Amino acid sequence: MPPANKAGEKKRIRPKKTEAAATKKKKQRRRKNSWDYEDDDGDVEFEDAGDDDSESEEKAPKPKKKRALPRKAPVKKDDKVPPVQKKKKVTNVPQDEDQYDEQDRAMLEEKHRSRKQQYEHDSEQLLQEVRDLAWQEKKTQEKLIEKLKRDITTLSKQAEEERKKRKKEVDRLVAEKMREYDAKQRSKEDADAEKKALRDHIKELESQFASFKRNTGPDDVVTVNAAAASAATAVQNSEAILQLNQANKVTVG
């Protein structure tokens, strides 16, 4: 039984042909196309069209048929969805797959072995490079140490020579100062000796003047004054000569 029409939807009926056309032989219905409208509901009545009396009816465009969407079958709530079955694991592995696995395993082992050998080779090469760098650094340090030793020896020799030169210079200056001091001391001693001789000479002149004064008496005043004046002049001359000698010695020293 066809389902009831929806509210507001009118039943579509194809217009009927005339009685003359209806009496003619019916044409065979053509094969349905996938684009043709399928009336699953049965609410549209289709009638086979007869032969048209005129060419105008044959050339008239056919009305487009509306394609109805297929209805989905309603799913009842009571119906249970069957569980999805898991694929069973294949226990029997073919011999070819075992052979492929063995080949893959052998290739992986060979790859791992080659990587290990490469790693060991790289490690050994790196270790050798480190050793070479350490040896070169050691040689460089030894050369620097030898150069520093030579520089220290050279500087020590130069310092010793400079010290000896300074010592000689100091000794020379000390010797000169000592000679000057000795010369001054000798000149001082000579001056002291001359002063002592002059003092002795003055004392002798004074004694002679005193004896002369006693012998001449008070009347001969002119003679006494002349003798005293000559004695004083002699003393002054002696002191002047002594000072001149000291000045000459200082200038020569």
C-alpha positions, 0 to 999 in steps of 0.5 A: 500500500503506497504511503500517504501523501504529505500535507500540502503536496498535490498528486501529480497526474500526467494528462491523458491523450485523446481517444484516437491516440489511446486506440493506437498500438502502444509503443514499447517503453524504452529502457530506463536510464539512471537519470530517469525519475523512479517513482518508488512511492507510486504516487504518480501515474505513468501512461504509455504515450501513443503515436503522435499524429503530427510532427509537432508532437514528436518534436515537442520537448519532453518534460524533465523527470525529477530524480527521487532520492532513495530512501534509507531503510529505517533501523529499529532500536531493537536490532543489534549491530553485529560486532566487528570481527577482528582479523585473525593473525596468520599463524602459518607464515609462508617460507618466502616471508621467513626467507625475507625476514632472514635477509632483512635481519642479515642486512640489519646485522651487516648494517649495524656491524658496518656502523660499529666498525665505522664508529670504532674507526672514527674513534681511533682516528679522533684519538690519534688526532688528539694524541698528535695535538698533545704531542705538538703542544708538548713540543711547543711548550718545551721550545718555549721553556728552552727559550725562556731559559736562554732569555733568563740566562742572557738577562742574568749575565747582562745584570751581572755585567751591569752590576760589575760595571756599577761596582767598578764605578762606585769603587773608582768614585770612592777612591777619588773621594778618599784621595781628595780627603787624604790630600785635604788632610795632608794640606791641613796637617801641613798648614797646622805645621806651618802655623805652629812654626810661625807661632814658634817664630813669633814667640822667638821674636817676642823674646828677642824684642823683650831682651832688646828692650831690657838692654837698650833702656827707655831712652831708645824708644824709636829703636824699640818701636821700629823693632816691634813694627818689623816683627808685626809685619813679619807675622802678617807676611807669614800668615798671608803666605800660609793662606796662599799655599792652602789655596793653591793646594785646594785648587790642585786637588 
